[in-house]
C-alpha cells in the first residue's frame, strides 16, 4: 500500500508530528475500510448470482459452519 510506504518514509525522515501522524493513520484506516467494504460487498453480490446449492458449496469451501477453532484459522488466511 503506497500510503503505508509514505508513512514509513515520513517516519524515518522524522517528518511527522503528532497531528500529521494521526491524520496519516486515519487516512490509511479509511483506505483499508473502503477496500474491505468492496471485498465484502463482492461476497454479498456473489450470493445473489448463485443457486441455493451453489451457496451451500461456497459456504463449505469457505469454511462457514465449522467450529470456532477451525474458523479462526481459516479467517486469518482468507480476510
N, CA, C and O atoms as a CHARMM CRD file, in Angstrom:
* protein
*
  316
    1    1 UNK  N      0.86100  -1.17200   0.00000 PROA 1      0.00000
    2    1 UNK  CA     0.00000   0.00000   0.00000 PROA 1      0.00000
    3    1 UNK  C      0.90600   1.23300   0.00000 PROA 1      0.00000
    4    1 UNK  O      1.77000   1.39100   0.86200 PROA 1      0.00000
    5    2 UNK  N      0.68800   2.08300  -0.97000 PROA 2      0.00000
    6    2 UNK  CA     1.51600   3.27700  -1.11000 PROA 2      0.00000
    7    2 UNK  C      1.44900   4.18600   0.11100 PROA 2      0.00000
    8    2 UNK  O      2.45400   4.78000   0.50200 PROA 2      0.00000
    9    3 UNK  N      0.27400   4.29500   0.71200 PROA 3      0.00000
   10    3 UNK  CA     0.10800   5.15500   1.88600 PROA 3      0.00000
   11    3 UNK  C      0.96300   4.64500   3.04500 PROA 3      0.00000
   12    3 UNK  O      1.53600   5.44100   3.78900 PROA 3      0.00000
   13    4 UNK  N      1.05100   3.33600   3.20000 PROA 4      0.00000
   14    4 UNK  CA     1.89100   2.76200   4.26100 PROA 4      0.00000
   15    4 UNK  C      3.36400   3.06000   4.00500 PROA 4      0.00000
   16    4 UNK  O      4.10400   3.39300   4.93100 PROA 4      0.00000
   17    5 UNK  N      3.78600   2.93900   2.75400 PROA 5      0.00000
   18    5 UNK  CA     5.18200   3.22500   2.40100 PROA 5      0.00000
   19    5 UNK  C      5.49700   4.69400   2.64600 PROA 5      0.00000
   20    5 UNK  O      6.56800   5.02900   3.15100 PROA 5      0.00000
   21    6 UNK  N      4.56100   5.57000   2.28700 PROA 6      0.00000
   22    6 UNK  CA     4.77100   7.00400   2.52000 PROA 6      0.00000
   23    6 UNK  C      4.86500   7.29700   4.01400 PROA 6      0.00000
   24    6 UNK  O      5.68100   8.11700   4.43300 PROA 6      0.00000
   25    7 UNK  N      4.04700   6.64200   4.80800 PROA 7      0.00000
   26    7 UNK  CA     4.11500   6.80200   6.26100 PROA 7      0.00000
   27    7 UNK  C      5.47500   6.35300   6.78300 PROA 7      0.00000
   28    7 UNK  O      6.09400   7.04900   7.58700 PROA 7      0.00000
   29    8 UNK  N      5.93600   5.20500   6.33300 PROA 8      0.00000
   30    8 UNK  CA     7.24200   4.69800   6.77000 PROA 8      0.00000
   31    8 UNK  C      8.35200   5.68300   6.42600 PROA 8      0.00000
   32    8 UNK  O      9.21800   5.96300   7.25500 PROA 8      0.00000
   33    9 UNK  N      8.32600   6.21200   5.19600 PROA 9      0.00000
   34    9 UNK  CA     9.36200   7.17100   4.78000 PROA 9      0.00000
   35    9 UNK  C      9.30500   8.44100   5.62400 PROA 9      0.00000
   36    9 UNK  O     10.34100   8.94600   6.05500 PROA 9      0.00000
   37   10 UNK  N      8.11600   8.95400   5.86000 PROA 10     0.00000
   38   10 UNK  CA     7.97000  10.17400   6.66100 PROA 10     0.00000
   39   10 UNK  C      8.41800   9.94200   8.09500 PROA 10     0.00000
   40   10 UNK  O      9.03300  10.81500   8.70900 PROA 10     0.00000
   41   11 UNK  N      8.11000   8.77100   8.62300 PROA 11     0.00000
   42   11 UNK  CA     8.50400   8.44500   9.99400 PROA 11     0.00000
   43   11 UNK  C     10.02800   8.34600  10.09900 PROA 11     0.00000
   44   11 UNK  O     10.63100   8.87200  11.03400 PROA 11     0.00000
   45   12 UNK  N     10.63700   7.66700   9.12800 PROA 12     0.00000
   46   12 UNK  CA    12.09400   7.52900   9.11400 PROA 12     0.00000
   47   12 UNK  C     12.78600   8.88500   8.96600 PROA 12     0.00000
   48   12 UNK  O     13.84700   9.10900   9.55000 PROA 12     0.00000
   49   13 UNK  N     12.19300   9.77700   8.19400 PROA 13     0.00000
   50   13 UNK  CA    12.77700  11.09900   7.97000 PROA 13     0.00000
   51   13 UNK  C     12.45900  12.07300   9.10800 PROA 13     0.00000
   52   13 UNK  O     12.85300  13.23900   9.07000 PROA 13     0.00000
   53   14 UNK  N     11.74800  11.58000  10.10900 PROA 14     0.00000
   54   14 UNK  CA    11.33000  12.41000  11.24700 PROA 14     0.00000
   55   14 UNK  C     10.54800  13.63600  10.76200 PROA 14     0.00000
   56   14 UNK  O     10.69200  14.74100  11.28500 PROA 14     0.00000
   57   15 UNK  N      9.71100  13.39600   9.74100 PROA 15     0.00000
   58   15 UNK  CA     8.95200  14.47900   9.12400 PROA 15     0.00000
   59   15 UNK  C      7.50200  14.51100   9.61000 PROA 15     0.00000
   60   15 UNK  O      6.64900  15.13500   8.97900 PROA 15     0.00000
   61   16 UNK  N      7.22500  13.84400  10.72300 PROA 16     0.00000
   62   16 UNK  CA     5.86500  13.79400  11.24300 PROA 16     0.00000
   63   16 UNK  C      5.80100  14.37800  12.64400 PROA 16     0.00000
   64   16 UNK  O      6.67500  14.13400  13.47600 PROA 16     0.00000
   65   17 UNK  N      4.76800  15.14200  12.88500 PROA 17     0.00000
   66   17 UNK  CA     4.45600  15.49800  14.26200 PROA 17     0.00000
   67   17 UNK  C      3.21400  14.68900  14.64300 PROA 17     0.00000
   68   17 UNK  O      2.71200  13.91200  13.83100 PROA 17     0.00000
   69   18 UNK  N      2.72400  14.86200  15.84700 PROA 18     0.00000
   70   18 UNK  CA     1.59600  14.05800  16.32500 PROA 18     0.00000
   71   18 UNK  C      0.35500  14.25900  15.45600 PROA 18     0.00000
   72   18 UNK  O     -0.35000  13.29500  15.15800 PROA 18     0.00000
   73   19 UNK  N      0.08300  15.48400  15.05200 PROA 19     0.00000
   74   19 UNK  CA    -1.10600  15.76300  14.24000 PROA 19     0.00000
   75   19 UNK  C     -0.99000  15.11900  12.85600 PROA 19     0.00000
   76   19 UNK  O     -1.95100  14.53400  12.35800 PROA 19     0.00000
   77   20 UNK  N      0.18600  15.22900  12.23900 PROA 20     0.00000
   78   20 UNK  CA     0.39100  14.63400  10.91700 PROA 20     0.00000
   79   20 UNK  C      0.31700  13.11300  10.99100 PROA 20     0.00000
   80   20 UNK  O     -0.22900  12.46900  10.09500 PROA 20     0.00000
   81   21 UNK  N      0.86400  12.54600  12.05400 PROA 21     0.00000
   82   21 UNK  CA     0.79700  11.09800  12.24100 PROA 21     0.00000
   83   21 UNK  C     -0.65800  10.65000  12.34200 PROA 21     0.00000
   84   21 UNK  O     -1.06800   9.69500  11.68200 PROA 21     0.00000
   85   22 UNK  N     -1.43300  11.34400  13.17200 PROA 22     0.00000
   86   22 UNK  CA    -2.83900  10.98000  13.33300 PROA 22     0.00000
   87   22 UNK  C     -3.58400  11.09700  12.00500 PROA 22     0.00000
   88   22 UNK  O     -4.33000  10.19100  11.63300 PROA 22     0.00000
   89   23 UNK  N     -3.39200  12.18600  11.30200 PROA 23     0.00000
   90   23 UNK  CA    -4.06300  12.40500  10.02300 PROA 23     0.00000
   91   23 UNK  C     -3.70400  11.30900   9.02100 PROA 23     0.00000
   92   23 UNK  O     -4.57300  10.78400   8.32500 PROA 23     0.00000
   93   24 UNK  N     -2.42000  10.97000   8.95600 PROA 24     0.00000
   94   24 UNK  CA    -1.96400   9.93900   8.02600 PROA 24     0.00000
   95   24 UNK  C     -2.56200   8.58900   8.38300 PROA 24     0.00000
   96   24 UNK  O     -3.03000   7.86500   7.50400 PROA 24     0.00000
   97   25 UNK  N     -2.55000   8.24600   9.66300 PROA 25     0.00000
   98   25 UNK  CA    -3.11200   6.96100  10.08800 PROA 25     0.00000
   99   25 UNK  C     -4.61000   6.89100   9.84800 PROA 25     0.00000
  100   25 UNK  O     -5.12300   5.84100   9.46400 PROA 25     0.00000
  101   26 UNK  N     -5.31800   7.98600  10.06800 PROA 26     0.00000
  102   26 UNK  CA    -6.75800   7.99900   9.79400 PROA 26     0.00000
  103   26 UNK  C     -7.01700   7.81500   8.30100 PROA 26     0.00000
  104   26 UNK  O     -7.96500   7.13000   7.91700 PROA 26     0.00000
  105   27 UNK  N     -6.19200   8.41300   7.46700 PROA 27     0.00000
  106   27 UNK  CA    -6.33100   8.23100   6.02400 PROA 27     0.00000
  107   27 UNK  C     -6.09400   6.78900   5.60800 PROA 27     0.00000
  108   27 UNK  O     -6.82700   6.24800   4.78100 PROA 27     0.00000
  109   28 UNK  N     -5.07500   6.17200   6.17700 PROA 28     0.00000
  110   28 UNK  CA    -4.78700   4.76500   5.88700 PROA 28     0.00000
  111   28 UNK  C     -5.94400   3.89600   6.36500 PROA 28     0.00000
  112   28 UNK  O     -6.34700   2.96300   5.67100 PROA 28     0.00000
  113   29 UNK  N     -6.47100   4.19100   7.52800 PROA 29     0.00000
  114   29 UNK  CA    -7.60700   3.43200   8.04700 PROA 29     0.00000
  115   29 UNK  C     -8.82300   3.53400   7.13600 PROA 29     0.00000
  116   29 UNK  O     -9.53500   2.55300   6.91800 PROA 29     0.00000
  117   30 UNK  N     -9.05200   4.73800   6.60400 PROA 30     0.00000
  118   30 UNK  CA   -10.18100   4.91800   5.68800 PROA 30     0.00000
  119   30 UNK  C     -9.97300   4.11600   4.40800 PROA 30     0.00000
  120   30 UNK  O    -10.91000   3.49600   3.90400 PROA 30     0.00000
  121   31 UNK  N     -8.75000   4.12400   3.88200 PROA 31     0.00000
  122   31 UNK  CA    -8.46700   3.32600   2.68000 PROA 31     0.00000
  123   31 UNK  C     -8.68700   1.84000   2.94400 PROA 31     0.00000
  124   31 UNK  O     -9.27500   1.13900   2.12000 PROA 31     0.00000
  125   32 UNK  N     -8.21900   1.36600   4.08400 PROA 32     0.00000
  126   32 UNK  CA    -8.41000  -0.05000   4.42500 PROA 32     0.00000
  127   32 UNK  C     -9.88900  -0.38800   4.57400 PROA 32     0.00000
  128   32 UNK  O    -10.32700  -1.45100   4.13500 PROA 32     0.00000
  129   33 UNK  N    -10.66100   0.50600   5.18900 PROA 33     0.00000
  130   33 UNK  CA   -12.09200   0.27200   5.36600 PROA 33     0.00000
  131   33 UNK  C    -12.80200   0.22000   4.01300 PROA 33     0.00000
  132   33 UNK  O    -13.67800  -0.61800   3.80100 PROA 33     0.00000
  133   34 UNK  N    -12.42800   1.11200   3.10400 PROA 34     0.00000
  134   34 UNK  CA   -13.04100   1.10600   1.76500 PROA 34     0.00000
  135   34 UNK  C    -12.72300  -0.19000   1.03000 PROA 34     0.00000
  136   34 UNK  O    -13.59700  -0.79000   0.40600 PROA 34     0.00000
  137   35 UNK  N    -11.47500  -0.61200   1.10900 PROA 35     0.00000
  138   35 UNK  CA   -11.07500  -1.85800   0.45800 PROA 35     0.00000
  139   35 UNK  C    -11.84300  -3.03700   1.03800 PROA 35     0.00000
  140   35 UNK  O    -12.32600  -3.89000   0.29300 PROA 35     0.00000
  141   36 UNK  N    -11.95700  -3.09000   2.33800 PROA 36     0.00000
  142   36 UNK  CA   -12.69400  -4.18600   2.99200 PROA 36     0.00000
  143   36 UNK  C    -14.16500  -4.15700   2.58700 PROA 36     0.00000
  144   36 UNK  O    -14.77400  -5.20600   2.37700 PROA 36     0.00000
  145   37 UNK  N    -14.73500  -2.96300   2.47700 PROA 37     0.00000
  146   37 UNK  CA   -16.12700  -2.83700   2.04800 PROA 37     0.00000
  147   37 UNK  C    -16.31700  -3.41400   0.64800 PROA 37     0.00000
  148   37 UNK  O    -17.24800  -4.18500   0.41600 PROA 37     0.00000
  149   38 UNK  N    -15.44600  -3.04800  -0.27900 PROA 38     0.00000
  150   38 UNK  CA   -15.55000  -3.56000  -1.65100 PROA 38     0.00000
  151   38 UNK  C    -15.42900  -5.08000  -1.65000 PROA 38     0.00000
  152   38 UNK  O    -16.19000  -5.77000  -2.32900 PROA 38     0.00000
  153   39 UNK  N    -14.48100  -5.59000  -0.89400 PROA 39     0.00000
  154   39 UNK  CA   -14.25400  -7.03500  -0.82400 PROA 39     0.00000
  155   39 UNK  C    -15.49400  -7.75600  -0.30600 PROA 39     0.00000
  156   39 UNK  O    -15.96900  -8.70600  -0.92800 PROA 39     0.00000
  157   40 UNK  N    -16.01300  -7.30800   0.82400 PROA 40     0.00000
  158   40 UNK  CA   -17.15400  -7.99800   1.43500 PROA 40     0.00000
  159   40 UNK  C    -18.44300  -7.78300   0.64800 PROA 40     0.00000
  160   40 UNK  O    -19.29600  -8.66900   0.59900 PROA 40     0.00000
  161   41 UNK  N    -18.58700  -6.61900   0.03800 PROA 41     0.00000
  162   41 UNK  CA   -19.76300  -6.38800  -0.79900 PROA 41     0.00000
  163   41 UNK  C    -19.75100  -7.33500  -1.99500 PROA 41     0.00000
  164   41 UNK  O    -20.80800  -7.78600  -2.43400 PROA 41     0.00000
  165   42 UNK  N    -18.57300  -7.63900  -2.52400 PROA 42     0.00000
  166   42 UNK  CA   -18.47100  -8.59900  -3.62900 PROA 42     0.00000
  167   42 UNK  C    -18.97700  -9.96700  -3.18800 PROA 42     0.00000
  168   42 UNK  O    -19.62900 -10.66100  -3.96900 PROA 42     0.00000
  169   43 UNK  N    -18.69000 -10.36300  -1.95400 PROA 43     0.00000
  170   43 UNK  CA   -19.21200 -11.63400  -1.43800 PROA 43     0.00000
  171   43 UNK  C    -20.73700 -11.59900  -1.38800 PROA 43     0.00000
  172   43 UNK  O    -21.38600 -12.57700  -1.75800 PROA 43     0.00000
  173   44 UNK  N    -21.31600 -10.48800  -0.93500 PROA 44     0.00000
  174   44 UNK  CA   -22.77300 -10.37100  -0.87800 PROA 44     0.00000
  175   44 UNK  C    -23.39000 -10.45000  -2.27100 PROA 44     0.00000
  176   44 UNK  O    -24.37800 -11.15500  -2.47700 PROA 44     0.00000
  177   45 UNK  N    -22.82000  -9.74200  -3.20700 PROA 45     0.00000
  178   45 UNK  CA   -23.35000  -9.74500  -4.58000 PROA 45     0.00000
  179   45 UNK  C    -23.20700 -11.11900  -5.22300 PROA 45     0.00000
  180   45 UNK  O    -24.06900 -11.55600  -5.98600 PROA 45     0.00000
  181   46 UNK  N    -22.11100 -11.78900  -4.90400 PROA 46     0.00000
  182   46 UNK  CA   -21.85400 -13.11200  -5.45800 PROA 46     0.00000
  183   46 UNK  C    -22.97900 -14.07000  -5.08000 PROA 46     0.00000
  184   46 UNK  O    -23.40700 -14.88300  -5.90000 PROA 46     0.00000
  185   47 UNK  N    -23.45700 -13.97600  -3.84200 PROA 47     0.00000
  186   47 UNK  CA   -24.52800 -14.86700  -3.37400 PROA 47     0.00000
  187   47 UNK  C    -25.81700 -14.65900  -4.16000 PROA 47     0.00000
  188   47 UNK  O    -26.60400 -15.59400  -4.30300 PROA 47     0.00000
  189   48 UNK  N    -26.04600 -13.45800  -4.66900 PROA 48     0.00000
  190   48 UNK  CA   -27.25100 -13.18500  -5.44600 PROA 48     0.00000
  191   48 UNK  C    -27.23000 -13.90500  -6.79200 PROA 48     0.00000
  192   48 UNK  O    -28.27700 -14.14200  -7.39300 PROA 48     0.00000
  193   49 UNK  N    -26.04100 -14.24900  -7.25600 PROA 49     0.00000
  194   49 UNK  CA   -25.88800 -14.90100  -8.55600 PROA 49     0.00000
  195   49 UNK  C    -25.91100 -16.41900  -8.46700 PROA 49     0.00000
  196   49 UNK  O    -26.05100 -17.10000  -9.48300 PROA 49     0.00000
  197   50 UNK  N    -25.77400 -16.94900  -7.26600 PROA 50     0.00000
  198   50 UNK  CA   -25.64700 -18.39300  -7.08000 PROA 50     0.00000
  199   50 UNK  C    -26.97700 -19.02500  -6.68900 PROA 50     0.00000
  200   50 UNK  O    -27.82800 -18.38800  -6.06800 PROA 50     0.00000
  201   51 UNK  N    -27.14000 -20.28800  -7.06500 PROA 51     0.00000
  202   51 UNK  CA   -28.30200 -21.05500  -6.60700 PROA 51     0.00000
  203   51 UNK  C    -28.08700 -21.42700  -5.14000 PROA 51     0.00000
  204   51 UNK  O    -26.99000 -21.26600  -4.60500 PROA 51     0.00000
  205   52 UNK  N    -29.15200 -21.93000  -4.49200 PROA 52     0.00000
  206   52 UNK  CA   -29.01300 -22.36300  -3.09500 PROA 52     0.00000
  207   52 UNK  C    -27.93700 -23.43100  -2.94600 PROA 52     0.00000
  208   52 UNK  O    -27.15000 -23.40700  -1.99900 PROA 52     0.00000
  209   53 UNK  N    -27.91200 -24.36400  -3.88900 PROA 53     0.00000
  210   53 UNK  CA   -26.91300 -25.43600  -3.85500 PROA 53     0.00000
  211   53 UNK  C    -25.50300 -24.84600  -3.98700 PROA 53     0.00000
  212   53 UNK  O    -24.59100 -25.25600  -3.26900 PROA 53     0.00000
  213   54 UNK  N    -25.32600 -23.90900  -4.88200 PROA 54     0.00000
  214   54 UNK  CA   -24.01900 -23.28900  -5.07300 PROA 54     0.00000
  215   54 UNK  C    -23.60500 -22.49700  -3.83500 PROA 54     0.00000
  216   54 UNK  O    -22.43400 -22.50800  -3.45800 PROA 54     0.00000
  217   55 UNK  N    -24.55600 -21.81100  -3.20200 PROA 55     0.00000
  218   55 UNK  CA   -24.25200 -21.08300  -1.97100 PROA 55     0.00000
  219   55 UNK  C    -23.79600 -22.06700  -0.89400 PROA 55     0.00000
  220   55 UNK  O    -22.84800 -21.78800  -0.16000 PROA 55     0.00000
  221   56 UNK  N    -24.46200 -23.20800  -0.79800 PROA 56     0.00000
  222   56 UNK  CA   -24.05600 -24.23300   0.16600 PROA 56     0.00000
  223   56 UNK  C    -22.63900 -24.72100  -0.09200 PROA 56     0.00000
  224   56 UNK  O    -21.85500 -24.88400   0.84300 PROA 56     0.00000
  225   57 UNK  N    -22.30900 -24.95500  -1.35700 PROA 57     0.00000
  226   57 UNK  CA   -20.95600 -25.39100  -1.71400 PROA 57     0.00000
  227   57 UNK  C    -19.94200 -24.29300  -1.39700 PROA 57     0.00000
  228   57 UNK  O    -18.86100 -24.56600  -0.87500 PROA 57     0.00000
  229   58 UNK  N    -20.29500 -23.06600  -1.71400 PROA 58     0.00000
  230   58 UNK  CA   -19.43100 -21.91600  -1.44500 PROA 58     0.00000
  231   58 UNK  C    -19.15000 -21.81400   0.05500 PROA 58     0.00000
  232   58 UNK  O    -18.00400 -21.65400   0.47500 PROA 58     0.00000
  233   59 UNK  N    -20.22300 -21.91000   0.85800 PROA 59     0.00000
  234   59 UNK  CA   -20.06600 -21.82800   2.30900 PROA 59     0.00000
  235   59 UNK  C    -19.15800 -22.93600   2.82500 PROA 59     0.00000
  236   59 UNK  O    -18.32500 -22.70600   3.70200 PROA 59     0.00000
  237   60 UNK  N    -19.32000 -24.13100   2.28100 PROA 60     0.00000
  238   60 UNK  CA   -18.48800 -25.26900   2.71500 PROA 60     0.00000
  239   60 UNK  C    -17.01800 -25.02200   2.36500 PROA 60     0.00000
  240   60 UNK  O    -16.12800 -25.25100   3.18300 PROA 60     0.00000
  241   61 UNK  N    -16.78100 -24.55800   1.15400 PROA 61     0.00000
  242   61 UNK  CA   -15.40500 -24.27400   0.71900 PROA 61     0.00000
  243   61 UNK  C    -14.78200 -23.17000   1.56700 PROA 61     0.00000
  244   61 UNK  O    -13.60600 -23.24600   1.92100 PROA 61     0.00000
  245   62 UNK  N    -15.56500 -22.14500   1.89300 PROA 62     0.00000
  246   62 UNK  CA   -15.07300 -21.01800   2.70100 PROA 62     0.00000
  247   62 UNK  C    -14.88400 -21.40200   4.15900 PROA 62     0.00000
  248   62 UNK  O    -14.23400 -20.67100   4.90700 PROA 62     0.00000
  249   63 UNK  N    -15.44200 -22.54200   4.58300 PROA 63     0.00000
  250   63 UNK  CA   -15.27000 -22.98000   5.95700 PROA 63     0.00000
  251   63 UNK  C    -16.34700 -22.46200   6.89200 PROA 63     0.00000
  252   63 UNK  O    -16.20400 -22.57200   8.11000 PROA 63     0.00000
  253   64 UNK  N    -17.43300 -21.89500   6.34800 PROA 64     0.00000
  254   64 UNK  CA   -18.51900 -21.41500   7.19100 PROA 64     0.00000
  255   64 UNK  C    -19.21500 -22.61200   7.81300 PROA 64     0.00000
  256   64 UNK  O    -19.41300 -23.63900   7.16500 PROA 64     0.00000
  257   65 UNK  N    -19.58500 -22.46600   9.08300 PROA 65     0.00000
  258   65 UNK  CA   -20.26100 -23.54600   9.78600 PROA 65     0.00000
  259   65 UNK  C    -19.29900 -24.47200  10.49700 PROA 65     0.00000
  260   65 UNK  O    -19.73400 -25.41300  11.16000 PROA 65     0.00000
  261   66 UNK  N    -18.00000 -24.23300  10.37900 PROA 66     0.00000
  262   66 UNK  CA   -17.01400 -25.03500  11.09900 PROA 66     0.00000
  263   66 UNK  C    -16.96800 -24.59300  12.55200 PROA 66     0.00000
  264   66 UNK  O    -17.55700 -23.57900  12.92800 PROA 66     0.00000
  265   67 UNK  N    -16.26600 -25.36100  13.35400 PROA 67     0.00000
  266   67 UNK  CA   -16.09800 -24.98700  14.75600 PROA 67     0.00000
  267   67 UNK  C    -15.31600 -23.68300  14.84800 PROA 67     0.00000
  268   67 UNK  O    -14.63100 -23.29900  13.89900 PROA 67     0.00000
  269   68 UNK  N    -15.41500 -23.00800  15.97600 PROA 68     0.00000
  270   68 UNK  CA   -14.69200 -21.74000  16.18200 PROA 68     0.00000
  271   68 UNK  C    -13.20200 -21.91500  15.95000 PROA 68     0.00000
  272   68 UNK  O    -12.56800 -21.05100  15.34300 PROA 68     0.00000
  273   69 UNK  N    -12.63200 -23.01700  16.42000 PROA 69     0.00000
  274   69 UNK  CA   -11.18900 -23.25600  16.28800 PROA 69     0.00000
  275   69 UNK  C    -10.79700 -23.29100  14.81400 PROA 69     0.00000
  276   69 UNK  O     -9.84400 -22.62200  14.41500 PROA 69     0.00000
  277   70 UNK  N    -11.50600 -24.05000  14.01100 PROA 70     0.00000
  278   70 UNK  CA   -11.16900 -24.15700  12.59600 PROA 70     0.00000
  279   70 UNK  C    -11.44800 -22.86100  11.85200 PROA 70     0.00000
  280   70 UNK  O    -10.67800 -22.46400  10.97800 PROA 70     0.00000
  281   71 UNK  N    -12.54400 -22.20500  12.19700 PROA 71     0.00000
  282   71 UNK  CA   -12.91000 -20.97000  11.51200 PROA 71     0.00000
  283   71 UNK  C    -11.89800 -19.87200  11.81000 PROA 71     0.00000
  284   71 UNK  O    -11.57800 -19.07800  10.92600 PROA 71     0.00000
  285   72 UNK  N    -11.38800 -19.81000  13.03200 PROA 72     0.00000
  286   72 UNK  CA   -10.41000 -18.77700  13.38400 PROA 72     0.00000
  287   72 UNK  C     -9.16200 -18.91700  12.52200 PROA 72     0.00000
  288   72 UNK  O     -8.63300 -17.91800  12.03500 PROA 72     0.00000
  289   73 UNK  N     -8.69400 -20.12400  12.33200 PROA 73     0.00000
  290   73 UNK  CA    -7.52600 -20.34500  11.48500 PROA 73     0.00000
  291   73 UNK  C     -7.81400 -20.00500  10.04300 PROA 73     0.00000
  292   73 UNK  O     -6.96300 -19.45500   9.34400 PROA 73     0.00000
  293   74 UNK  N     -9.01600 -20.33300   9.59600 PROA 74     0.00000
  294   74 UNK  CA    -9.41800 -20.04100   8.22900 PROA 74     0.00000
  295   74 UNK  C     -9.50800 -18.53600   8.01200 PROA 74     0.00000
  296   74 UNK  O     -9.05500 -18.02900   6.98600 PROA 74     0.00000
  297   75 UNK  N    -10.08300 -17.82800   8.95900 PROA 75     0.00000
  298   75 UNK  CA   -10.27600 -16.39400   8.81800 PROA 75     0.00000
  299   75 UNK  C     -8.94000 -15.66400   8.70500 PROA 75     0.00000
  300   75 UNK  O     -8.83600 -14.66800   7.98900 PROA 75     0.00000
  301   76 UNK  N     -7.94200 -16.14300   9.39100 PROA 76     0.00000
  302   76 UNK  CA    -6.64300 -15.47200   9.35500 PROA 76     0.00000
  303   76 UNK  C     -6.05600 -15.53700   7.95000 PROA 76     0.00000
  304   76 UNK  O     -5.32700 -14.63200   7.54500 PROA 76     0.00000
  305   77 UNK  N     -6.35900 -16.57700   7.21500 PROA 77     0.00000
  306   77 UNK  CA    -5.76800 -16.73400   5.90100 PROA 77     0.00000
  307   77 UNK  C     -6.62600 -16.17200   4.78700 PROA 77     0.00000
  308   77 UNK  O     -6.12200 -15.94400   3.68800 PROA 77     0.00000
  309   78 UNK  N     -7.91100 -15.94200   5.03500 PROA 78     0.00000
  310   78 UNK  CA    -8.80500 -15.51000   3.98700 PROA 78     0.00000
  311   78 UNK  C     -9.06700 -14.02000   4.00400 PROA 78     0.00000
  312   78 UNK  O     -9.21400 -13.42800   2.93500 PROA 78     0.00000
  313   79 UNK  N     -9.13200 -13.38300   5.16200 PROA 79     0.00000
  314   79 UNK  CA    -9.50300 -11.96500   5.21600 PROA 79     0.00000
  315   79 UNK  C     -8.52700 -11.21000   6.05800 PROA 79     0.00000
  316   79 UNK  O     -8.66600  -9.99800   6.22700 PROA 79     0.00000
